[in-house]
């Protein structure tokens, strides 16, 4: 099935290569995966952009290709946690 929304945990390949998350205001990453809380893989990250929020923290926008064939997108805090709610791309 292809749910309209799902709550997942994300990891980016750039985070695993550099250790702690680099403090850059803007950068792009590609690669990584999204999983359930128990670690079952649900898809791969096709695009990620990190940018500074108006209040000083950093946000990440994700584009994900799910294992079910659907495309998803979402936005979450990059500095605190790695949980994001993804929504299905229309069309």
MOPAC internal coordinates of N, CA, C and O (Angstrom, degrees):
PM7 1SCF
backbone

  N    0.0000 0     0.00 0     0.00 0    0    0    0
  C    1.4513 1     0.00 0     0.00 0    1    0    0
  C    1.5225 1   109.49 1     0.00 0    2    1    0
  O    1.2310 1   120.96 1   -17.75 1    3    2    1
  N    1.3184 1   115.77 1   162.25 1    3    2    1
  C    1.4601 1   121.69 1   178.84 1    5    3    2
  C    1.5223 1   108.91 1  -122.96 1    6    5    3
  O    1.2310 1   119.97 1   -88.44 1    7    6    5
  N    1.3497 1   117.66 1    91.56 1    7    6    5
  C    1.4595 1   120.02 1  -179.10 1    9    7    6
  C    1.5249 1   111.81 1   -66.86 1   10    9    7
  O    1.2310 1   120.44 1   -27.45 1   11   10    9
  N    1.3417 1   116.77 1   152.55 1   11   10    9
  C    1.4601 1   121.41 1   178.97 1   13   11   10
  C    1.5229 1   112.28 1   -72.67 1   14   13   11
  O    1.2310 1   120.16 1   148.70 1   15   14   13
  N    1.3319 1   117.29 1   -31.30 1   15   14   13
  C    1.4655 1   122.52 1   179.59 1   17   15   14
  C    1.5223 1   109.46 1  -139.96 1   18   17   15
  O    1.2310 1   121.40 1   -29.14 1   19   18   17
  N    1.3141 1   114.92 1   150.86 1   19   18   17
  C    1.4641 1   118.87 1   173.46 1   21   19   18
  C    1.5187 1   109.89 1  -155.40 1   22   21   19
  O    1.2310 1   121.09 1   -34.83 1   23   22   21
  N    1.3104 1   115.52 1   145.17 1   23   22   21
  C    1.4558 1   123.23 1   178.76 1   25   23   22
  C    1.5241 1   107.63 1   -97.46 1   26   25   23
  O    1.2310 1   120.41 1   -58.48 1   27   26   25
  N    1.3368 1   116.82 1   121.52 1   27   26   25
  C    1.4592 1   121.18 1  -175.02 1   29   27   26
  C    1.5287 1   110.17 1  -135.12 1   30   29   27
  O    1.2310 1   121.24 1    -9.36 1   31   30   29
  N    1.2999 1   115.24 1   170.64 1   31   30   29
  C    1.4546 1   123.57 1   173.67 1   33   31   30
  C    1.5200 1   107.46 1  -114.63 1   34   33   31
  O    1.2310 1   120.46 1   -44.26 1   35   34   33
  N    1.3248 1   116.72 1   135.74 1   35   34   33
  C    1.4595 1   119.89 1  -175.65 1   37   35   34
  C    1.5190 1   111.09 1  -116.33 1   38   37   35
  O    1.2310 1   121.17 1   -29.37 1   39   38   37
  N    1.3164 1   115.36 1   150.63 1   39   38   37
  C    1.4541 1   123.03 1   169.70 1   41   39   38
  C    1.5213 1   106.85 1  -134.59 1   42   41   39
  O    1.2310 1   120.38 1   -40.49 1   43   42   41
  N    1.3103 1   116.87 1   139.51 1   43   42   41
  C    1.4508 1   122.28 1   178.51 1   45   43   42
  C    1.5117 1   109.53 1  -107.32 1   46   45   43
  O    1.2310 1   120.33 1   -36.58 1   47   46   45
  N    1.3171 1   116.98 1   143.42 1   47   46   45
  C    1.4637 1   120.84 1   179.71 1   49   47   46
  C    1.5162 1   111.52 1   -61.60 1   50   49   47
  O    1.2310 1   120.31 1   144.98 1   51   50   49
  N    1.3350 1   117.01 1   -35.02 1   51   50   49
  C    1.4657 1   119.54 1  -178.91 1   53   51   50
  C    1.5275 1   111.36 1   -65.12 1   54   53   51
  O    1.2310 1   119.75 1   150.04 1   55   54   53
  N    1.3435 1   118.08 1   -29.96 1   55   54   53
  C    1.4625 1   120.78 1   177.52 1   57   55   54
  C    1.5242 1   111.45 1   -68.78 1   58   57   55
  O    1.2310 1   120.12 1   139.97 1   59   58   57
  N    1.3220 1   117.37 1   -40.03 1   59   58   57
  C    1.4638 1   119.88 1  -177.64 1   61   59   58
  C    1.5252 1   111.66 1   -71.92 1   62   61   59
  O    1.2310 1   119.81 1   153.98 1   63   62   61
  N    1.3393 1   117.96 1   -26.02 1   63   62   61
  C    1.4585 1   120.78 1  -179.12 1   65   63   62
  C    1.5243 1   112.27 1   -80.41 1   66   65   63
  O    1.2310 1   120.27 1   150.02 1   67   66   65
  N    1.3190 1   117.10 1   -29.98 1   67   66   65
  C    1.4588 1   119.49 1  -175.16 1   69   67   66
  C    1.5161 1   113.88 1  -103.28 1   70   69   67
  O    1.2310 1   119.70 1   179.00 1   71   70   69
  N    1.3151 1   118.18 1    -1.00 1   71   70   69
  C    1.4576 1   119.78 1  -176.73 1   73   71   70
  C    1.5155 1   109.94 1    80.37 1   74   73   71
  O    1.2310 1   119.66 1    58.33 1   75   74   73
  N    1.3440 1   118.25 1  -121.67 1   75   74   73
  C    1.4618 1   119.79 1   177.41 1   77   75   74
  C    1.5270 1   110.64 1   -62.26 1   78   77   75
  O    1.2310 1   120.70 1   -28.25 1   79   78   77
  N    1.3011 1   116.27 1   151.75 1   79   78   77
  C    1.4571 1   120.82 1  -177.62 1   81   79   78
  C    1.5236 1   110.37 1   -62.22 1   82   81   79
  O    1.2310 1   120.24 1   -51.86 1   83   82   81
  N    1.3181 1   117.15 1   128.14 1   83   82   81
  C    1.4646 1   119.82 1  -178.04 1   85   83   82
  C    1.5202 1   110.72 1   -67.18 1   86   85   83
  O    1.2310 1   120.50 1   -38.35 1   87   86   85
  N    1.3162 1   116.64 1   141.65 1   87   86   85
  C    1.4556 1   119.21 1   178.70 1   89   87   86
  C    1.5180 1   109.33 1   -90.65 1   90   89   87
  O    1.2310 1   121.45 1   -96.06 1   91   90   89
  N    1.2931 1   114.82 1    83.94 1   91   90   89
  C    1.4540 1   122.47 1   174.82 1   93   91   90
  C    1.5181 1   107.06 1  -118.80 1   94   93   91
  O    1.2310 1   120.24 1   -36.79 1   95   94   93
  N    1.3117 1   117.14 1   143.21 1   95   94   93
  C    1.4624 1   118.43 1  -179.06 1   97   95   94
  C    1.5108 1   111.74 1   -75.58 1   98   97   95
  O    1.2310 1   120.27 1   145.89 1   99   98   97
  N    1.3317 1   117.08 1   -34.11 1   99   98   97
  C    1.4605 1   119.97 1  -179.54 1  101   99   98
  C    1.5262 1   109.43 1  -141.47 1  102  101   99
  O    1.2310 1   120.77 1   -51.02 1  103  102  101
  N    1.3100 1   116.14 1   128.98 1  103  102  101
  C    1.4553 1   120.15 1   168.92 1  105  103  102
  C    1.5214 1   108.68 1  -163.24 1  106  105  103
  O    1.2310 1   121.40 1   -17.24 1  107  106  105
  N    1.3144 1   114.93 1   162.76 1  107  106  105
  C    1.4550 1   122.03 1   178.21 1  109  107  106
  C    1.5160 1   109.04 1  -112.07 1  110  109  107
  O    1.2310 1   121.19 1   -33.37 1  111  110  109
  N    1.2879 1   115.32 1   146.63 1  111  110  109
  C    1.4517 1   120.70 1   175.65 1  113  111  110
  C    1.5205 1   107.91 1  -133.30 1  114  113  111
  O    1.2310 1   120.84 1   -27.30 1  115  114  113
  N    1.2777 1   116.01 1   152.70 1  115  114  113
  C    1.4541 1   120.62 1   175.88 1  117  115  114
  C    1.5176 1   106.57 1  -138.71 1  118  117  115
  O    1.2310 1   120.71 1   -39.80 1  119  118  117
  N    1.2729 1   116.24 1   140.20 1  119  118  117
  C    1.4511 1   120.76 1  -177.70 1  121  119  118
  C    1.5110 1   110.56 1    99.43 1  122  121  119
  O    1.2310 1   121.16 1   -22.69 1  123  122  121
  N    1.2747 1   115.38 1   157.31 1  123  122  121
  C    1.4467 1   122.12 1  -175.69 1  125  123  122
  C    1.5103 1   108.65 1   127.94 1  126  125  123
  O    1.2310 1   121.07 1     3.60 1  127  126  125
  N    1.3069 1   115.56 1  -176.40 1  127  126  125
  C    1.4587 1   118.66 1  -179.16 1  129  127  126
  C    1.5135 1   110.72 1  -145.96 1  130  129  127
  O    1.2310 1   121.50 1   -18.58 1  131  130  129
  N    1.3187 1   114.73 1   161.42 1  131  130  129
  C    1.4569 1   121.67 1   173.26 1  133  131  130
  C    1.5259 1   107.53 1  -118.08 1  134  133  131
  O    1.2310 1   121.26 1   -40.59 1  135  134  133
  N    1.3332 1   115.20 1   139.41 1  135  134  133
  C    1.4590 1   120.77 1  -175.44 1  137  135  134
  C    1.5172 1   110.42 1  -135.36 1  138  137  135
  O    1.2310 1   121.13 1   -12.81 1  139  138  137
  N    1.3154 1   115.45 1   167.19 1  139  138  137
  C    1.4549 1   121.00 1   170.60 1  141  139  138
  C    1.5264 1   108.22 1   -80.17 1  142  141  139
  O    1.2310 1   120.82 1    -2.21 1  143  142  141
  N    1.3252 1   116.03 1   177.79 1  143  142  141
  C    1.4553 1   120.77 1   179.84 1  145  143  142
  C    1.5233 1   110.85 1   -62.73 1  146  145  143
  O    1.2310 1   120.34 1   148.53 1  147  146  145
  N    1.3276 1   116.95 1   -31.47 1  147  146  145
  C    1.4604 1   120.55 1  -179.23 1  149  147  146
  C    1.5223 1   113.12 1   -86.94 1  150  149  147
  O    1.2310 1   119.86 1   174.18 1  151  150  149
  N    1.3359 1   117.88 1    -5.82 1  151  150  149
  C    1.4518 1   120.76 1   174.79 1  153  151  150
  C    1.5140 1   116.11 1   103.89 1  154  153  151
  O    1.2310 1   119.40 1  -176.12 1  155  154  153
  N    1.3371 1   118.76 1     3.88 1  155  154  153
  C    1.4650 1   120.66 1   177.03 1  157  155  154
  C    1.5260 1   108.90 1   -71.83 1  158  157  155
  O    1.2310 1   120.42 1   -51.94 1  159  158  157
  N    1.3247 1   116.80 1   128.06 1  159  158  157
  C    1.4622 1   120.98 1  -176.39 1  161  159  158
  C    1.5217 1   110.33 1   -75.12 1  162  161  159
  O    1.2310 1   120.91 1   -49.70 1  163  162  161
  N    1.3489 1   115.87 1   130.30 1  163  162  161
  C    1.4570 1   121.96 1  -179.02 1  165  163  162
  C    1.5193 1   113.39 1  -108.47 1  166  165  163
  O    1.2310 1   119.54 1   163.28 1  167  166  165
  N    1.3227 1   118.49 1   -16.72 1  167  166  165
  C    1.4549 1   120.65 1  -179.14 1  169  167  166
  C    1.5148 1   111.27 1   173.18 1  170  169  167
  O    1.2310 1   121.56 1     3.62 1  171  170  169
  N    1.3498 1   114.62 1  -176.38 1  171  170  169
  C    1.4517 1   120.42 1   179.67 1  173  171  170
  C    1.5241 1   109.56 1  -121.73 1  174  173  171
  O    1.2310 1   121.19 1   -30.20 1  175  174  173
  N    1.3213 1   115.33 1   149.80 1  175  174  173
  C    1.4611 1   121.87 1   178.79 1  177  175  174
  C    1.5237 1   107.65 1   -82.79 1  178  177  175
  O    1.2310 1   120.50 1   -59.93 1  179  178  177
  N    1.3358 1   116.66 1   120.07 1  179  178  177
  C    1.4637 1   120.16 1   179.16 1  181  179  178
  C    1.5216 1   111.34 1   -94.14 1  182  181  179
  O    1.2310 1   120.10 1   154.57 1  183  182  181
  N    1.3346 1   117.41 1   -25.43 1  183  182  181
  C    1.4668 1   120.19 1   178.40 1  185  183  182
  C    1.5199 1   108.89 1  -155.92 1  186  185  183
  O    1.2310 1   120.85 1   -39.60 1  187  186  185
  N    1.3260 1   115.98 1   140.40 1  187  186  185
  C    1.4628 1   121.86 1   176.21 1  189  187  186
  C    1.5176 1   108.44 1  -142.42 1  190  189  187
  O    1.2310 1   120.67 1   -45.11 1  191  190  189
  N    1.3194 1   116.32 1   134.89 1  191  190  189
  C    1.4637 1   121.60 1   177.09 1  193  191  190
  C    1.5173 1   108.63 1  -127.53 1  194  193  191
  O    1.2310 1   120.97 1   -47.61 1  195  194  193
  N    1.3070 1   115.74 1   132.39 1  195  194  193
  C    1.4618 1   121.44 1   178.52 1  197  195  194
  C    1.5153 1   107.92 1  -110.39 1  198  197  195
  O    1.2310 1   120.88 1   -47.04 1  199  198  197
  N    1.3273 1   115.92 1   132.96 1  199  198  197
  C    1.4629 1   120.32 1  -179.63 1  201  199  198
  C    1.5171 1   109.07 1  -144.64 1  202  201  199
  O    1.2310 1   120.77 1   -18.77 1  203  202  201
  N    1.3326 1   116.14 1   161.23 1  203  202  201
  C    1.4597 1   121.88 1  -179.62 1  205  203  202
  C    1.5181 1   109.83 1   -84.99 1  206  205  203
  O    1.2310 1   121.19 1   -48.88 1  207  206  205
  N    1.3074 1   115.32 1   131.12 1  207  206  205
  C    1.4680 1   122.69 1   178.07 1  209  207  206
  C    1.5260 1   109.06 1   -79.63 1  210  209  207
  O    1.2310 1   119.95 1   -18.33 1  211  210  209
  N    1.3157 1   117.71 1   161.67 1  211  210  209
  C    1.4659 1   121.60 1  -178.93 1  213  211  210
  C    1.5302 1   112.90 1   -60.45 1  214  213  211
  O    1.2310 1   119.82 1   153.00 1  215  214  213
  N    1.3186 1   117.96 1   -27.00 1  215  214  213
  C    1.4571 1   121.02 1  -178.46 1  217  215  214
  C    1.5204 1   112.72 1   -92.60 1  218  217  215
  O    1.2310 1   119.79 1  -171.85 1  219  218  217
  N    1.3374 1   118.01 1     8.15 1  219  218  217
  C    1.4526 1   121.06 1   173.60 1  221  219  218
  C    1.5091 1   115.76 1   101.51 1  222  221  219
  O    1.2310 1   119.33 1   161.96 1  223  222  221
  N    1.3029 1   118.88 1   -18.04 1  223  222  221
  C    1.4570 1   119.52 1   178.21 1  225  223  222
  C    1.5267 1   109.73 1   -84.75 1  226  225  223
  O    1.2310 1   120.67 1    -9.61 1  227  226  225
  N    1.3042 1   116.33 1   170.39 1  227  226  225
  C    1.4568 1   120.17 1   179.22 1  229  227  226
  C    1.5162 1   110.80 1  -104.85 1  230  229  227
  O    1.2310 1   121.25 1   -35.20 1  231  230  229
  N    1.3233 1   115.21 1   144.80 1  231  230  229
  C    1.4606 1   122.97 1   178.23 1  233  231  230
  C    1.5218 1   108.12 1  -118.59 1  234  233  231
  O    1.2310 1   120.82 1   -25.11 1  235  234  233
  N    1.3246 1   116.04 1   154.89 1  235  234  233
  C    1.4563 1   121.25 1   175.76 1  237  235  234
  C    1.5308 1   108.05 1  -126.46 1  238  237  235
  O    1.2310 1   120.88 1   -44.87 1  239  238  237
  N    1.3266 1   115.92 1   135.13 1  239  238  237
  C    1.4570 1   120.86 1   172.60 1  241  239  238
  C    1.5216 1   107.14 1  -108.23 1  242  241  239
  O    1.2310 1   120.99 1   -44.31 1  243  242  241
  N    1.3125 1   115.71 1   135.69 1  243  242  241
  C    1.4583 1   121.18 1  -175.00 1  245  243  242
  C    1.5176 1   110.73 1  -120.66 1  246  245  243
  O    1.2310 1   120.95 1   -34.48 1  247  246  245
  N    1.2999 1   115.80 1   145.52 1  247  246  245
  C    1.4634 1   123.26 1   169.92 1  249  247  246
  C    1.5233 1   104.90 1  -124.40 1  250  249  247
  O    1.2310 1   120.32 1   -53.81 1  251  250  249
  N    1.3363 1   116.99 1   126.19 1  251  250  249
  C    1.4606 1   122.21 1  -170.26 1  253  251  250
  C    1.5227 1   109.74 1  -128.45 1  254  253  251
  O    1.2310 1   120.59 1   -41.74 1  255  254  253
  N    1.3171 1   116.49 1   138.26 1  255  254  253
  C    1.4558 1   121.89 1   169.87 1  257  255  254
  C    1.5219 1   107.01 1  -103.16 1  258  257  255
  O    1.2310 1   121.46 1   -66.27 1  259  258  257
  N    1.3272 1   114.81 1   113.73 1  259  258  257
  C    1.4542 1   119.71 1  -176.34 1  261  259  258
  C    1.5187 1   112.44 1   -76.90 1  262  261  259
  O    1.2310 1   120.72 1   -20.89 1  263  262  261
  N    1.3165 1   116.22 1   159.11 1  263  262  261
  C    1.4562 1   121.40 1   176.42 1  265  263  262
  C    1.5253 1   111.50 1   -66.68 1  266  265  263
  O    1.2310 1   120.46 1   163.79 1  267  266  265
  N    1.3338 1   116.72 1   -16.21 1  267  266  265
  C    1.4601 1   121.55 1   179.50 1  269  267  266
  C    1.5225 1   112.14 1   -87.38 1  270  269  267
  O    1.2310 1   119.32 1  -178.57 1  271  270  269
  N    1.3431 1   118.90 1     1.43 1  271  270  269
  C    1.4501 1   122.76 1   177.42 1  273  271  270
  C    1.5193 1   115.03 1    94.63 1  274  273  271
  O    1.2310 1   119.36 1   174.51 1  275  274  273
  N    1.3142 1   118.83 1    -5.49 1  275  274  273
  C    1.4594 1   122.38 1  -178.06 1  277  275  274
  C    1.5285 1   110.63 1   -93.53 1  278  277  275
  O    1.2310 1   120.79 1   -22.90 1  279  278  277
  N    1.3309 1   116.09 1   157.10 1  279  278  277
  C    1.4647 1   123.17 1   174.61 1  281  279  278
  C    1.5248 1   108.68 1  -101.00 1  282  281  279
  O    1.2310 1   120.43 1   -40.27 1  283  282  281
  N    1.3323 1   116.78 1   139.73 1  283  282  281
  C    1.4537 1   122.56 1  -178.91 1  285  283  282
  C    1.5281 1   109.67 1  -131.38 1  286  285  283
  O    1.2310 1   120.76 1   -21.73 1  287  286  285
  N    1.3407 1   116.15 1   158.27 1  287  286  285
  C    1.4602 1   121.26 1   175.85 1  289  287  286
  C    1.5270 1   108.27 1  -141.57 1  290  289  287
  O    1.2310 1   120.74 1   -21.67 1  291  290  289
  N    1.3286 1   116.19 1   158.33 1  291  290  289
  C    1.4549 1   120.79 1   178.47 1  293  291  290
  C    1.5097 1   111.28 1  -171.23 1  294  293  291
  O    1.2310 1   121.53 1   -11.42 1  295  294  293
  N    1.3285 1   114.69 1   168.58 1  295  294  293
  C    1.4649 1   121.68 1  -179.38 1  297  295  294
  C    1.5207 1   108.32 1  -138.64 1  298  297  295
  O    1.2310 1   120.94 1   -41.85 1  299  298  297
  N    1.3415 1   115.82 1   138.15 1  299  298  297
  C    1.4601 1   120.14 1  -178.19 1  301  299  298
  C    1.5214 1   109.62 1  -151.52 1  302  301  299
  O    1.2310 1   121.10 1    -7.69 1  303  302  301
  N    1.3234 1   115.50 1   172.31 1  303  302  301
  C    1.4559 1   121.31 1   175.78 1  305  303  302
  C    1.5162 1   109.23 1   -74.19 1  306  305  303
  O    1.2310 1   120.56 1   -46.93 1  307  306  305
  N    1.3284 1   116.53 1   133.07 1  307  306  305
  C    1.4537 1   121.33 1   179.12 1  309  307  306
  C    1.5207 1   111.30 1   -88.57 1  310  309  307
  O    1.2310 1   120.22 1   153.69 1  311  310  309
  N    1.3192 1   117.18 1   -26.31 1  311  310  309
  C    1.4549 1   121.18 1  -175.79 1  313  311  310
  C    1.5239 1   113.31 1   -83.40 1  314  313  311
  O    1.2310 1   119.88 1   149.83 1  315  314  313
  N    1.3124 1   117.84 1   -30.17 1  315  314  313
  C    1.4656 1   119.28 1  -175.63 1  317  315  314
  C    1.5238 1   110.05 1  -127.21 1  318  317  315
  O    1.2310 1   121.41 1   -74.31 1  319  318  317
  N    1.3009 1   114.90 1   105.69 1  319  318  317
  C    1.4549 1   120.68 1   175.96 1  321  319  318
  C    1.5064 1   113.46 1    88.57 1  322  321  319
  O    1.2310 1   121.50 1    -3.22 1  323  322  321
  N    1.3249 1   114.74 1   176.78 1  323  322  321
  C    1.4537 1   120.54 1   179.23 1  325  323  322
  C    1.5232 1   112.01 1  -140.11 1  326  325  323
  O    1.2310 1   120.77 1  -149.45 1  327  326  325
  N    1.3185 1   116.13 1    30.55 1  327  326  325
  C    1.4532 1   122.44 1  -179.69 1  329  327  326
  C    1.5246 1   109.30 1  -101.64 1  330  329  327
  O    1.2310 1   120.00 1   -41.79 1  331  330  329
  N    1.3255 1   117.60 1   138.21 1  331  330  329
  C    1.4614 1   121.52 1  -177.86 1  333  331  330
  C    1.5242 1   108.91 1  -146.55 1  334  333  331
  O    1.2310 1   120.66 1   -36.01 1  335  334  333
  N    1.3155 1   116.35 1   143.99 1  335  334  333
  C    1.4616 1   122.21 1   171.72 1  337  335  334
  C    1.5153 1   107.89 1   -95.03 1  338  337  335
  O    1.2310 1   120.96 1   -58.27 1  339  338  337
  N    1.3324 1   115.77 1   121.73 1  339  338  337
  C    1.4559 1   121.15 1   179.91 1  341  339  338
  C    1.5122 1   110.26 1  -100.55 1  342  341  339
  O    1.2310 1   120.94 1   -35.40 1  343  342  341
  N    1.3300 1   115.80 1   144.60 1  343  342  341
  C    1.4593 1   122.01 1   176.72 1  345  343  342
  C    1.5178 1   108.29 1  -118.10 1  346  345  343
  O    1.2310 1   121.24 1   -32.92 1  347  346  345
  N    1.3125 1   115.24 1   147.08 1  347  346  345
  C    1.4639 1   120.86 1  -179.36 1  349  347  346
  C    1.5217 1   110.27 1   -73.59 1  350  349  347
  O    1.2310 1   120.80 1   -43.04 1  351  350  349
  N    1.3375 1   116.07 1   136.96 1  351  350  349
  C    1.4616 1   121.29 1   177.44 1  353  351  350
  C    1.5265 1   108.28 1   -73.77 1  354  353  351
  O    1.2310 1   120.94 1   -47.05 1  355  354  353
  N    1.3250 1   115.82 1   132.95 1  355  354  353
  C    1.4650 1   119.82 1   179.63 1  357  355  354
  C    1.5190 1   109.93 1   -75.78 1  358  357  355
  O    1.2310 1   121.30 1   -32.94 1  359  358  357
  N    1.3072 1   115.12 1   147.06 1  359  358  357
  C    1.4649 1   120.05 1   174.01 1  361  359  358
  C    1.4326 1   116.08 1    99.78 1  362  361  359
  O    1.2310 1   120.10 1   180.00 1  363  362  361

